[in-house]
């Protein structure tokens, strides 16, 4: 899951996500379809911003994927926050109210 | 989970514990993205509630606590309310 800064428009958010998908694919992982939660309010201010675009995406990782992906997420100015979570094997892929899953994120 | 709470009940009948909601619904994974569900386990102030208040079993209380912390990181839940 990641939070992208609210200053961008939908297309720019899309291309930002595209960059990360490329990284995942290039390093031997497989990126799933990103799930856009859209623009939502943050529970607290981050860098004086009160909202952001939430995107959740599941992916599988190759050996180099995590190192690379984390590095790029960290240096991207567009990304406010990100979390990558390992999903349990029995993870139920049900869409949540207004959202979905991920491993990544 | 449906056992009675041990210990001498202070002033009254022993409290019968309700089964943990996650066990009851047979949830395999406590998801940090379910912030609306997790919200039930935090106080108005945003603090994580004690097990005796939430009624969760030890495993699920731990998992819920971890998920709440993850949700806080992603600004889905507040660290502090008010102030």
N, CA and C atoms of all chains as a GROMACS GRO file, in nm:
protein
  564
    1UNK      N    1   0.085  -0.119   0.000
    1UNK     CA    2   0.000   0.000   0.000
    1UNK      C    3   0.088   0.123   0.000
    2UNK      N    4   0.047   0.221  -0.079
    2UNK     CA    5   0.123   0.345  -0.074
    2UNK      C    6   0.030   0.465  -0.084
    3UNK      N    7   0.078   0.576  -0.032
    3UNK     CA    8   0.002   0.700  -0.037
    3UNK      C    9   0.079   0.796  -0.126
    4UNK      N   10   0.012   0.845  -0.229
    4UNK     CA   11   0.075   0.938  -0.322
    4UNK      C   12   0.024   1.079  -0.292
    5UNK      N   13   0.109   1.176  -0.311
    5UNK     CA   14   0.070   1.314  -0.278
    5UNK      C   15  -0.052   1.360  -0.359
    6UNK      N   16  -0.138   1.439  -0.296
    6UNK     CA   17  -0.264   1.480  -0.357
    6UNK      C   18  -0.249   1.582  -0.469
    7UNK      N   19  -0.130   1.637  -0.489
    7UNK     CA   20  -0.114   1.740  -0.593
    7UNK      C   21  -0.122   1.682  -0.733
    8UNK      N   22  -0.098   1.552  -0.746
    8UNK     CA   23  -0.100   1.492  -0.880
    8UNK      C   24  -0.243   1.469  -0.928
    9UNK      N   25  -0.259   1.449  -1.061
    9UNK     CA   26  -0.391   1.410  -1.109
    9UNK      C   27  -0.388   1.260  -1.137
   10UNK      N   28  -0.504   1.205  -1.170
   10UNK     CA   29  -0.517   1.060  -1.186
   10UNK      C   30  -0.411   0.998  -1.278
   11UNK      N   31  -0.386   1.067  -1.391
   11UNK     CA   32  -0.290   1.013  -1.487
   11UNK      C   33  -0.151   1.004  -1.429
   12UNK      N   34  -0.114   1.111  -1.357
   12UNK     CA   35   0.019   1.111  -1.298
   12UNK      C   36   0.032   1.002  -1.193
   13UNK      N   37  -0.077   0.980  -1.119
   13UNK     CA   38  -0.074   0.873  -1.020
   13UNK      C   39  -0.053   0.742  -1.093
   14UNK      N   40  -0.127   0.726  -1.205
   14UNK     CA   41  -0.113   0.604  -1.284
   14UNK      C   42   0.029   0.580  -1.330
   15UNK      N   43   0.096   0.686  -1.377
   15UNK     CA   44   0.231   0.666  -1.428
   15UNK      C   45   0.329   0.641  -1.314
   16UNK      N   46   0.300   0.699  -1.197
   16UNK     CA   47   0.384   0.671  -1.082
   16UNK      C   48   0.379   0.523  -1.047
   17UNK      N   49   0.255   0.471  -1.043
   17UNK     CA   50   0.238   0.329  -1.013
   17UNK      C   51   0.307   0.245  -1.120
   18UNK      N   52   0.294   0.292  -1.247
   18UNK     CA   53   0.357   0.220  -1.358
   18UNK      C   54   0.506   0.202  -1.334
   19UNK      N   55   0.570   0.306  -1.280
   19UNK     CA   56   0.714   0.296  -1.254
   19UNK      C   57   0.745   0.183  -1.158
   20UNK      N   58   0.663   0.172  -1.053
   20UNK     CA   59   0.690   0.067  -0.955
   20UNK      C   60   0.663  -0.071  -1.012
   21UNK      N   61   0.561  -0.078  -1.097
   21UNK     CA   62   0.531  -0.208  -1.158
   21UNK      C   63   0.648  -0.253  -1.245
   22UNK      N   64   0.707  -0.158  -1.316
   22UNK     CA   65   0.821  -0.192  -1.401
   22UNK      C   66   0.934  -0.247  -1.314
   23UNK      N   67   0.957  -0.181  -1.201
   23UNK     CA   68   1.064  -0.227  -1.114
   23UNK      C   69   1.038  -0.370  -1.069
   24UNK      N   70   0.913  -0.396  -1.030
   24UNK     CA   71   0.880  -0.530  -0.983
   24UNK      C   72   0.902  -0.632  -1.094
   25UNK      N   73   0.852  -0.601  -1.213
   25UNK     CA   74   0.867  -0.695  -1.324
   25UNK      C   75   1.013  -0.716  -1.360
   26UNK      N   76   1.088  -0.608  -1.359
   26UNK     CA   77   1.228  -0.616  -1.401
   26UNK      C   78   1.312  -0.699  -1.304
   27UNK      N   79   1.271  -0.702  -1.178
   27UNK     CA   80   1.352  -0.774  -1.079
   27UNK      C   81   1.298  -0.913  -1.051
   28UNK      N   82   1.215  -0.964  -1.139
   28UNK     CA   83   1.173  -1.102  -1.126
   28UNK      C   84   1.047  -1.124  -1.045
   29UNK      N   85   0.975  -1.019  -1.014
   29UNK     CA   86   0.849  -1.036  -0.943
   29UNK      C   87   0.735  -1.027  -1.040
   30UNK      N   88   0.615  -1.034  -0.988
   30UNK     CA   89   0.499  -1.023  -1.074
   30UNK      C   90   0.402  -0.926  -1.009
   31UNK      N   91   0.369  -0.819  -1.077
   31UNK     CA   92   0.284  -0.717  -1.018
   31UNK      C   93   0.138  -0.743  -1.054
   32UNK      N   94   0.050  -0.736  -0.956
   32UNK     CA   95  -0.092  -0.753  -0.981
   32UNK      C   96  -0.153  -0.619  -1.020
   33UNK      N   97  -0.284  -0.622  -1.042
   33UNK     CA   98  -0.352  -0.496  -1.076
   33UNK      C   99  -0.355  -0.404  -0.954
   34UNK      N  100  -0.320  -0.279  -0.970
   34UNK     CA  101  -0.329  -0.188  -0.856
   34UNK      C  102  -0.476  -0.157  -0.825
   35UNK      N  103  -0.504  -0.147  -0.698
   35UNK     CA  104  -0.639  -0.115  -0.657
   35UNK      C  105  -0.639   0.028  -0.606
   36UNK      N  106  -0.712   0.114  -0.675
   36UNK     CA  107  -0.711   0.255  -0.636
   36UNK      C  108  -0.824   0.283  -0.537
   37UNK      N  109  -0.788   0.326  -0.420
   37UNK     CA  110  -0.892   0.364  -0.323
   37UNK      C  111  -0.933   0.508  -0.349
   38UNK      N  112  -0.857   0.573  -0.432
   38UNK     CA  113  -0.888   0.712  -0.460
   38UNK      C  114  -0.831   0.805  -0.355
   39UNK      N  115  -0.877   0.928  -0.365
   39UNK     CA  116  -0.825   1.029  -0.275
   39UNK      C  117  -0.902   1.023  -0.144
   40UNK      N  118  -0.830   1.008  -0.033
   40UNK     CA  119  -0.899   1.007   0.094
   40UNK      C  120  -0.827   1.095   0.196
   41UNK      N  121  -0.902   1.123   0.301
   41UNK     CA  122  -0.846   1.203   0.409
   41UNK      C  123  -0.749   1.120   0.490
   42UNK      N  124  -0.641   1.180   0.530
   42UNK     CA  125  -0.548   1.112   0.619
   42UNK      C  126  -0.597   1.126   0.762
   43UNK      N  127  -0.565   1.030   0.846
   43UNK     CA  128  -0.608   1.038   0.986
   43UNK      C  129  -0.533   1.148   1.060
   44UNK      N  130  -0.420   1.185   1.008
   44UNK     CA  131  -0.343   1.296   1.066
   44UNK      C  132  -0.261   1.358   0.954
   45UNK      N  133  -0.212   1.476   0.977
   45UNK     CA  134  -0.136   1.545   0.874
   45UNK      C  135   0.001   1.482   0.852
   46UNK      N  136   0.038   1.470   0.726
   46UNK     CA  137   0.174   1.426   0.695
   46UNK      C  138   0.230   1.535   0.606
   47UNK      N  139   0.339   1.595   0.644
   47UNK     CA  140   0.400   1.704   0.568
   47UNK      C  141   0.299   1.812   0.532
   48UNK      N  142   0.215   1.849   0.624
   48UNK     CA  143   0.114   1.952   0.602
   48UNK      C  144   0.013   1.917   0.497
   49UNK      N  145  -0.003   1.789   0.469
   49UNK     CA  146  -0.105   1.748   0.373
   49UNK      C  147  -0.213   1.675   0.450
   50UNK      N  148  -0.339   1.700   0.411
   50UNK     CA  149  -0.447   1.636   0.484
   50UNK      C  150  -0.511   1.522   0.406
   51UNK      N  151  -0.474   1.507   0.279
   51UNK     CA  152  -0.525   1.390   0.209
   51UNK      C  153  -0.423   1.337   0.110
   52UNK      N  154  -0.455   1.222   0.051
   52UNK     CA  155  -0.362   1.160  -0.041
   52UNK      C  156  -0.432   1.050  -0.118
   53UNK      N  157  -0.367   1.005  -0.225
   53UNK     CA  158  -0.422   0.895  -0.304
   53UNK      C  159  -0.371   0.764  -0.246
   54UNK      N  160  -0.465   0.675  -0.216
   54UNK     CA  161  -0.425   0.545  -0.163
   54UNK      C  162  -0.427   0.442  -0.275
   55UNK      N  163  -0.320   0.367  -0.285
   55UNK     CA  164  -0.316   0.260  -0.383
   55UNK      C  165  -0.269   0.132  -0.315
   56UNK      N  166  -0.339   0.025  -0.343
   56UNK     CA  167  -0.304  -0.104  -0.286
   56UNK      C  168  -0.276  -0.199  -0.401
   57UNK      N  169  -0.166  -0.270  -0.393
   57UNK     CA  170  -0.133  -0.361  -0.502
   57UNK      C  171  -0.070  -0.487  -0.444
   58UNK      N  172  -0.108  -0.601  -0.500
   58UNK     CA  173  -0.044  -0.726  -0.459
   58UNK      C  174   0.063  -0.759  -0.560
   59UNK      N  175   0.171  -0.815  -0.515
   59UNK     CA  176   0.273  -0.861  -0.609
   59UNK      C  177   0.351  -0.975  -0.549
   60UNK      N  178   0.421  -1.045  -0.635
   60UNK     CA  179   0.514  -1.145  -0.586
   60UNK      C  180   0.653  -1.086  -0.605
   61UNK      N  181   0.746  -1.130  -0.526
   61UNK     CA  182   0.878  -1.069  -0.529
   61UNK      C  183   0.985  -1.167  -0.574
   62UNK      N  184   1.077  -1.118  -0.657
   62UNK     CA  185   1.197  -1.194  -0.690
   62UNK      C  186   1.301  -1.159  -0.585
   63UNK      N  187   1.420  -1.214  -0.601
   63UNK     CA  188   1.523  -1.191  -0.501
   63UNK      C  189   1.557  -1.045  -0.478
   64UNK      N  190   1.565  -0.970  -0.588
   64UNK     CA  191   1.610  -0.833  -0.578
   64UNK      C  192   1.494  -0.735  -0.559
   65UNK      N  193   1.373  -0.784  -0.575
   65UNK     CA  194   1.259  -0.693  -0.580
   65UNK      C  195   1.247  -0.602  -0.460
   66UNK      N  196   1.252  -0.660  -0.341
   66UNK     CA  197   1.223  -0.579  -0.223
   66UNK      C  198   1.326  -0.470  -0.201
   67UNK      N  199   1.452  -0.504  -0.214
   67UNK     CA  200   1.559  -0.406  -0.194
   67UNK      C  201   1.540  -0.288  -0.288
   68UNK      N  202   1.523  -0.324  -0.417
   68UNK     CA  203   1.509  -0.224  -0.522
   68UNK      C  204   1.385  -0.139  -0.500
   69UNK      N  205   1.273  -0.207  -0.478
   69UNK     CA  206   1.146  -0.138  -0.466
   69UNK      C  207   1.146  -0.043  -0.347
   70UNK      N  208   1.199  -0.090  -0.236
   70UNK     CA  209   1.200  -0.005  -0.117
   70UNK      C  210   1.286   0.117  -0.140
   71UNK      N  211   1.398   0.096  -0.209
   71UNK     CA  212   1.488   0.208  -0.233
   71UNK      C  213   1.416   0.313  -0.316
   72UNK      N  214   1.352   0.267  -0.423
   72UNK     CA  215   1.285   0.361  -0.512
   72UNK      C  216   1.167   0.430  -0.445
   73UNK      N  217   1.092   0.355  -0.364
   73UNK     CA  218   0.980   0.415  -0.292
   73UNK      C  219   1.030   0.526  -0.200
   74UNK      N  220   1.143   0.497  -0.138
   74UNK     CA  221   1.196   0.593  -0.042
   74UNK      C  222   1.240   0.723  -0.109
   75UNK      N  223   1.299   0.712  -0.228
   75UNK     CA  224   1.347   0.833  -0.292
   75UNK      C  225   1.242   0.907  -0.376
   76UNK      N  226   1.124   0.842  -0.398
   76UNK     CA  227   1.023   0.909  -0.479
   76UNK      C  228   0.957   1.022  -0.401
   77UNK      N  229   0.960   1.139  -0.458
   77UNK     CA  230   0.899   1.253  -0.390
   77UNK      C  231   0.747   1.246  -0.394
   78UNK      N  232   0.695   1.168  -0.490
   78UNK     CA  233   0.550   1.156  -0.504
   78UNK      C  234   0.488   1.071  -0.396
   79UNK      N  235   0.569   0.989  -0.332
   79UNK     CA  236   0.515   0.894  -0.237
   79UNK      C  237   0.525   0.948  -0.095
   80UNK      N  238   0.410   0.960  -0.032
   80UNK     CA  239   0.402   1.014   0.102
   80UNK      C  240   0.439   0.908   0.205
   81UNK      N  241   0.382   0.792   0.188
   81UNK     CA  242   0.405   0.678   0.278
   81UNK      C  243   0.393   0.551   0.198
   82UNK      N  244   0.458   0.446   0.242
   82UNK     CA  245   0.436   0.316   0.180
   82UNK      C  246   0.456   0.207   0.284
   83UNK      N  247   0.393   0.094   0.262
   83UNK     CA  248   0.412  -0.022   0.348
   83UNK      C  249   0.411  -0.143   0.258
   84UNK      N  250   0.497  -0.237   0.286
   84UNK     CA  251   0.493  -0.365   0.215
   84UNK      C  252   0.467  -0.470   0.321
   85UNK      N  253   0.365  -0.549   0.300
   85UNK     CA  254   0.328  -0.648   0.399
   85UNK      C  255   0.329  -0.785   0.334
   86UNK      N  256   0.386  -0.882   0.403
   86UNK     CA  257   0.383  -1.017   0.351
   86UNK      C  258   0.249  -1.078   0.387
   87UNK      N  259   0.179  -1.128   0.286
   87UNK     CA  260   0.048  -1.186   0.312
   87UNK      C  261   0.061  -1.332   0.352
   88UNK      N  262  -0.024  -1.376   0.444
   88UNK     CA  263  -0.021  -1.518   0.482
   88UNK      C  264  -0.068  -1.601   0.365
   89UNK      N  265  -0.025  -1.727   0.358
   89UNK     CA  266  -0.059  -1.814   0.245
   89UNK      C  267  -0.210  -1.832   0.229
   90UNK      N  268  -0.281  -1.826   0.342
   90UNK     CA  269  -0.425  -1.849   0.334
   90UNK      C  270  -0.503  -1.720   0.317
   91UNK      N  271  -0.435  -1.616   0.273
   91UNK     CA  272  -0.499  -1.487   0.262
   91UNK      C  273  -0.622  -1.492   0.172
   92UNK      N  274  -0.734  -1.443   0.222
   92UNK     CA  275  -0.857  -1.442   0.144
   92UNK      C  276  -0.860  -1.314   0.061
   93UNK      N  277  -0.868  -1.330  -0.069
   93UNK     CA  278  -0.863  -1.212  -0.154
   93UNK      C  279  -0.999  -1.152  -0.175
   94UNK      N  280  -1.060  -1.109  -0.066
   94UNK     CA  281  -1.191  -1.049  -0.078
   94UNK      C  282  -1.174  -0.898  -0.080
   95UNK      N  283  -1.252  -0.833  -0.160
   95UNK     CA  284  -1.244  -0.688  -0.161
   95UNK      C  285  -1.308  -0.636  -0.033
   96UNK      N  286  -1.242  -0.542   0.030
   96UNK     CA  287  -1.296  -0.487   0.153
   96UNK      C  288  -1.392  -0.377   0.117
   97UNK      N  289  -1.463  -0.330   0.215
   97UNK     CA  290  -1.552  -0.218   0.189
   97UNK      C  291  -1.468  -0.104   0.136
   98UNK      N  292  -1.493  -0.064   0.016
   98UNK     CA  293  -1.421   0.049  -0.042
   98UNK      C  294  -1.274   0.022  -0.066
   99UNK      N  295  -1.232  -0.100  -0.069
   99UNK     CA  296  -1.092  -0.127  -0.092
   99UNK      C  297  -1.060  -0.270  -0.115
  100UNK      N  298  -0.935  -0.303  -0.102
  100UNK     CA  299  -0.892  -0.440  -0.120
  100UNK      C  300  -0.767  -0.474  -0.046
  101UNK      N  301  -0.696  -0.557  -0.100
  101UNK     CA  302  -0.583  -0.615  -0.037
  101UNK      C  303  -0.453  -0.573  -0.079
  102UNK      N  304  -0.360  -0.655  -0.044
  102UNK     CA  305  -0.233  -0.638  -0.095
  102UNK      C  306  -0.129  -0.701  -0.022
  103UNK      N  307  -0.020  -0.702  -0.074
  103UNK     CA  308   0.087  -0.746  -0.004
  103UNK      C  309   0.171  -0.635   0.002
  104UNK      N  310   0.160  -0.563  -0.085
  104UNK     CA  311   0.253  -0.463  -0.096
  104UNK      C  312   0.191  -0.353  -0.046
  105UNK      N  313   0.205  -0.264  -0.097
  105UNK     CA  314   0.147  -0.158  -0.061
  105UNK      C  315   0.235  -0.062  -0.025
  106UNK      N  316  -1.252  -2.011   2.355
  106UNK     CA  317  -1.290  -1.890   2.409
  106UNK      C  318  -1.416  -1.895   2.477
  107UNK      N  319  -1.508  -1.923   2.497
  107UNK     CA  320  -1.622  -1.900   2.576
  107UNK      C  321  -1.610  -1.933   2.717
  108UNK      N  322  -1.493  -1.929   2.783
  108UNK     CA  323  -1.485  -1.967   2.924
  108UNK      C  324  -1.523  -1.849   3.011
  109UNK      N  325  -1.555  -1.887   3.136
  109UNK     CA  326  -1.586  -1.778   3.228
  109UNK      C  327  -1.455  -1.713   3.268
  110UNK      N  328  -1.465  -1.589   3.302
  110UNK     CA  329  -1.343  -1.523   3.346
  110UNK      C  330  -1.312  -1.571   3.486
  111UNK      N  331  -1.186  -1.599   3.511
  111UNK     CA  332  -1.147  -1.650   3.641
  111UNK      C  333  -1.140  -1.538   3.742
  112UNK      N  334  -1.103  -1.575   3.860
  112UNK     CA  335  -1.085  -1.475   3.964
  112UNK      C  336  -1.214  -1.444   4.033
  113UNK      N  337  -1.202  -1.393   4.154
  113UNK     CA  338  -1.321  -1.361   4.230
  113UNK      C  339  -1.388  -1.239   4.170
  114UNK      N  340  -1.511  -1.250   4.135
  114UNK     CA  341  -1.580  -1.134   4.079
  114UNK      C  342  -1.594  -1.029   4.187
  115UNK      N  343  -1.555  -0.910   4.151
  115UNK     CA  344  -1.566  -0.804   4.249
  115UNK      C  345  -1.711  -0.756   4.249
  116UNK      N  346  -1.775  -0.763   4.355
  116UNK     CA  347  -1.910  -0.712   4.367
  116UNK      C  348  -2.007  -0.762   4.264
  117UNK      N  349  -2.033  -0.891   4.259
  117UNK     CA  350  -2.141  -0.934   4.173
  117UNK      C  351  -2.118  -1.067   4.108
  118UNK      N  352  -2.198  -1.089   4.006
  118UNK     CA  353  -2.190  -1.218   3.938
  118UNK      C  354  -2.063  -1.226   3.857
  119UNK      N  355  -2.017  -1.347   3.834
  119UNK     CA  356  -1.902  -1.362   3.747
  119UNK      C  357  -1.943  -1.319   3.606
  120UNK      N  358  -1.852  -1.258   3.535
  120UNK     CA  359  -1.884  -1.212   3.401
  120UNK      C  360  -1.859  -1.325   3.302
  121UNK      N  361  -1.957  -1.356   3.225
  121UNK     CA  362  -1.932  -1.460   3.125
  121UNK      C  363  -1.870  -1.393   3.003
  122UNK      N  364  -1.756  -1.448   2.956
  122UNK     CA  365  -1.693  -1.380   2.846
  122UNK      C  366  -1.758  -1.418   2.714
  123UNK      N  367  -1.765  -1.321   2.625
  123UNK     CA  368  -1.819  -1.349   2.494
  123UNK      C  369  -1.705  -1.404   2.409
  124UNK      N  370  -1.738  -1.489   2.314
  124UNK     CA  371  -1.629  -1.539   2.231
  124UNK      C  372  -1.568  -1.426   2.150
  125UNK      N  373  -1.440  -1.440   2.124
  125UNK     CA  374  -1.366  -1.341   2.046
  125UNK      C  375  -1.430  -1.326   1.908
  126UNK      N  376  -1.451  -1.203   1.865
  126UNK     CA  377  -1.520  -1.182   1.737
  126UNK      C  378  -1.448  -1.243   1.618
  127UNK      N  379  -1.316  -1.241   1.623
  127UNK     CA  380  -1.242  -1.297   1.510
  127UNK      C  381  -1.253  -1.449   1.506
  128UNK      N  382  -1.251  -1.512   1.626
  128UNK     CA  383  -1.265  -1.658   1.629
  128UNK      C  384  -1.403  -1.695   1.583
  129UNK      N  385  -1.500  -1.617   1.627
  129UNK     CA  386  -1.638  -1.648   1.594
  129UNK      C  387  -1.659  -1.645   1.443
  130UNK      N  388  -1.595  -1.548   1.379
  130UNK     CA  389  -1.614  -1.539   1.235
  130UNK      C  390  -1.509  -1.614   1.158
  131UNK      N  391  -1.422  -1.683   1.231
  131UNK     CA  392  -1.324  -1.768   1.167
  131UNK      C  393  -1.235  -1.688   1.072
  132UNK      N  394  -1.185  -1.577   1.120
  132UNK     CA  395  -1.101  -1.492   1.036
  132UNK      C  396  -0.957  -1.541   1.043
  133UNK      N  397  -0.899  -1.563   0.926
  133UNK     CA  398  -0.763  -1.618   0.925
  133UNK      C  399  -0.659  -1.510   0.944
  134UNK      N  400  -0.691  -1.389   0.899
  134UNK     CA  401  -0.590  -1.284   0.900
  134UNK      C  402  -0.654  -1.152   0.939
  135UNK      N  403  -0.601  -1.090   1.040
  135UNK     CA  404  -0.654  -0.961   1.083
  135UNK      C  405  -0.588  -0.854   0.996
  136UNK      N  406  -0.668  -0.797   0.907
  136UNK     CA  407  -0.614  -0.709   0.805
  136UNK      C  408  -0.606  -0.564   0.852
  137UNK      N  409  -0.490  -0.501   0.831
  137UNK     CA  410  -0.477  -0.362   0.875
  137UNK      C  411  -0.560  -0.268   0.787
  138UNK      N  412  -0.603  -0.318   0.672
  138UNK     CA  413  -0.682  -0.232   0.583
  138UNK      C  414  -0.828  -0.223   0.627
  139UNK      N  415  -0.869  -0.316   0.713
  139UNK     CA  416  -1.005  -0.312   0.768
  139UNK      C  417  -1.011  -0.213   0.882
  140UNK      N  418  -0.978  -0.090   0.854
  140UNK     CA  419  -0.969   0.003   0.966
  140UNK      C  420  -1.102   0.027   1.036
  141UNK      N  421  -1.212   0.003   0.963
  141UNK     CA  422  -1.340   0.022   1.030
  141UNK      C  423  -1.366  -0.083   1.136
  142UNK      N  424  -1.316  -0.203   1.112
  142UNK     CA  425  -1.330  -0.309   1.211
  142UNK      C  426  -1.235  -0.280   1.327
  143UNK      N  427  -1.113  -0.240   1.293
  143UNK     CA  428  -1.012  -0.215   1.397
  143UNK      C  429  -1.054  -0.100   1.487
  144UNK      N  430  -1.131  -0.010   1.431
  144UNK     CA  431  -1.174   0.107   1.508
  144UNK      C  432  -1.250   0.065   1.634
  145UNK      N  433  -1.312  -0.051   1.628
  145UNK     CA  434  -1.385  -0.097   1.747
  145UNK      C  435  -1.291  -0.128   1.862
  146UNK      N  436  -1.164  -0.150   1.832
  146UNK     CA  437  -1.071  -0.190   1.937
  146UNK      C  438  -0.984  -0.076   1.985
  147UNK      N  439  -1.015   0.046   1.946
  147UNK     CA  440  -0.941   0.159   1.999
  147UNK      C  441  -1.039   0.251   2.073
  148UNK      N  442  -0.985   0.323   2.172
  148UNK     CA  443  -1.071   0.412   2.249
  148UNK      C  444  -1.098   0.541   2.171
  149UNK      N  445  -1.179   0.627   2.227
  149UNK     CA  446  -1.210   0.755   2.161
  149UNK      C  447  -1.083   0.836   2.143
  150UNK      N  448  -0.989   0.810   2.231
  150UNK     CA  449  -0.863   0.882   2.226
  150UNK      C  450  -0.766   0.824   2.125
  151UNK      N  451  -0.803   0.708   2.071
  151UNK     CA  452  -0.714   0.644   1.974
  151UNK      C  453  -0.623   0.539   2.036
  152UNK      N  454  -0.642   0.513   2.165
  152UNK     CA  455  -0.557   0.412   2.229
  152UNK      C  456  -0.614   0.273   2.206
  153UNK      N  457  -0.525   0.176   2.200
  153UNK     CA  458  -0.568   0.037   2.182
  153UNK      C  459  -0.632  -0.010   2.312
  154UNK      N  460  -0.749  -0.070   2.301
  154UNK     CA  461  -0.818  -0.114   2.421
  154UNK      C  462  -0.760  -0.244   2.475
  155UNK      N  463  -0.776  -0.261   2.606
  155UNK     CA  464  -0.725  -0.382   2.672
  155UNK      C  465  -0.809  -0.502   2.632
  156UNK      N  466  -0.749  -0.617   2.644
  156UNK     CA  467  -0.818  -0.739   2.609
  156UNK      C  468  -0.947  -0.757   2.688
  157UNK      N  469  -0.945  -0.716   2.814
  157UNK     CA  470  -1.067  -0.736   2.892
  157UNK      C  471  -1.179  -0.648   2.842
  158UNK      N  472  -1.146  -0.545   2.768
  158UNK     CA  473  -1.250  -0.460   2.710
  158UNK      C  474  -1.291  -0.511   2.572
  159UNK      N  475  -1.192  -0.549   2.491
  159UNK     CA  476  -1.223  -0.591   2.355
  159UNK      C  477  -1.284  -0.730   2.351
  160UNK      N  478  -1.250  -0.813   2.450
  160UNK     CA  479  -1.301  -0.948   2.452
  160UNK      C  480  -1.235  -1.039   2.349
  161UNK      N  481  -1.118  -1.000   2.298
  161UNK     CA  482  -1.049  -1.083   2.200
  161UNK      C  483  -0.967  -1.190   2.271
  162UNK      N  484  -0.943  -1.299   2.200
  162UNK     CA  485  -0.856  -1.401   2.256
  162UNK      C  486  -0.712  -1.351   2.242
  163UNK      N  487  -0.618  -1.410   2.317
  163UNK     CA  488  -0.481  -1.361   2.313
  163UNK      C  489  -0.422  -1.350   2.173
  164UNK      N  490  -0.440  -1.451   2.090
  164UNK     CA  491  -0.383  -1.447   1.955
  164UNK      C  492  -0.438  -1.330   1.876
  165UNK      N  493  -0.571  -1.318   1.878
  165UNK     CA  494  -0.630  -1.214   1.796
  165UNK      C  495  -0.606  -1.075   1.853
  166UNK      N  496  -0.594  -1.065   1.983
  166UNK     CA  497  -0.562  -0.934   2.041
  166UNK      C  498  -0.425  -0.890   1.991
  167UNK      N  499  -0.331  -0.982   1.988
  167UNK     CA  500  -0.197  -0.947   1.939
  167UNK      C  501  -0.202  -0.906   1.793
  168UNK      N  502  -0.275  -0.986   1.714
  168UNK     CA  503  -0.282  -0.955   1.572
  168UNK      C  504  -0.354  -0.823   1.549
  169UNK      N  505  -0.459  -0.800   1.627
  169UNK     CA  506  -0.532  -0.674   1.610
  169UNK      C  507  -0.442  -0.557   1.647
  170UNK      N  508  -0.364  -0.573   1.754
  170UNK     CA  509  -0.276  -0.465   1.796
  170UNK      C  510  -0.175  -0.435   1.686
  171UNK      N  511  -0.122  -0.540   1.624
  171UNK     CA  512  -0.024  -0.518   1.518
  171UNK      C  513  -0.090  -0.448   1.400
  172UNK      N  514  -0.211  -0.492   1.366
  172UNK     CA  515  -0.279  -0.430   1.252
  172UNK      C  516  -0.312  -0.285   1.280
  173UNK      N  517  -0.349  -0.254   1.404
  173UNK     CA  518  -0.380  -0.116   1.438
  173UNK      C  519  -0.255  -0.030   1.419
  174UNK      N  520  -0.141  -0.084   1.459
  174UNK     CA  521  -0.017  -0.008   1.444
  174UNK      C  522   0.016   0.014   1.298
  175UNK      N  523  -0.008  -0.088   1.216
  175UNK     CA  524   0.016  -0.070   1.072
  175UNK      C  525  -0.079   0.033   1.015
  176UNK      N  526  -0.204   0.025   1.056
  176UNK     CA  527  -0.303   0.119   1.005
  176UNK      C  528  -0.266   0.262   1.046
  177UNK      N  529  -0.210   0.277   1.166
  177UNK     CA  530  -0.170   0.410   1.208
  177UNK      C  531  -0.058   0.463   1.119
  178UNK      N  532   0.035   0.377   1.086
  178UNK     CA  533   0.146   0.420   1.002
  178UNK      C  534   0.097   0.474   0.869
  179UNK      N  535  -0.007   0.410   0.816
  179UNK     CA  536  -0.059   0.451   0.687
  179UNK      C  537  -0.170   0.555   0.701
  180UNK      N  538  -0.180   0.618   0.816
  180UNK     CA  539  -0.277   0.725   0.838
  180UNK      C  540  -0.421   0.679   0.817
  181UNK      N  541  -0.448   0.550   0.839
  181UNK     CA  542  -0.586   0.503   0.831
  181UNK      C  543  -0.653   0.520   0.967
  182UNK      N  544  -0.572   0.513   1.072
  182UNK     CA  545  -0.620   0.536   1.208
  182UNK      C  546  -0.529   0.642   1.270
  183UNK      N  547  -0.584   0.719   1.361
  183UNK     CA  548  -0.502   0.823   1.424
  183UNK      C  549  -0.413   0.767   1.534
  184UNK      N  550  -0.302   0.833   1.559
  184UNK     CA  551  -0.219   0.798   1.674
  184UNK      C  552  -0.283   0.858   1.799
  185UNK      N  553  -0.326   0.981   1.789
  185UNK     CA  554  -0.387   1.052   1.901
  185UNK      C  555  -0.511   1.123   1.848
  186UNK      N  556  -0.617   1.121   1.924
  186UNK     CA  557  -0.736   1.196   1.884
  186UNK      C  558  -0.746   1.318   1.974
  187UNK      N  559  -0.770   1.429   1.916
  187UNK     CA  560  -0.783   1.550   1.994
  187UNK      C  561  -0.646   1.599   2.038
  188UNK      N  562  -0.634   1.713   2.083
  188UNK     CA  563  -0.509   1.773   2.123
  188UNK      C  564  -0.478   1.887   2.030
   0.00000   0.00000   0.00000
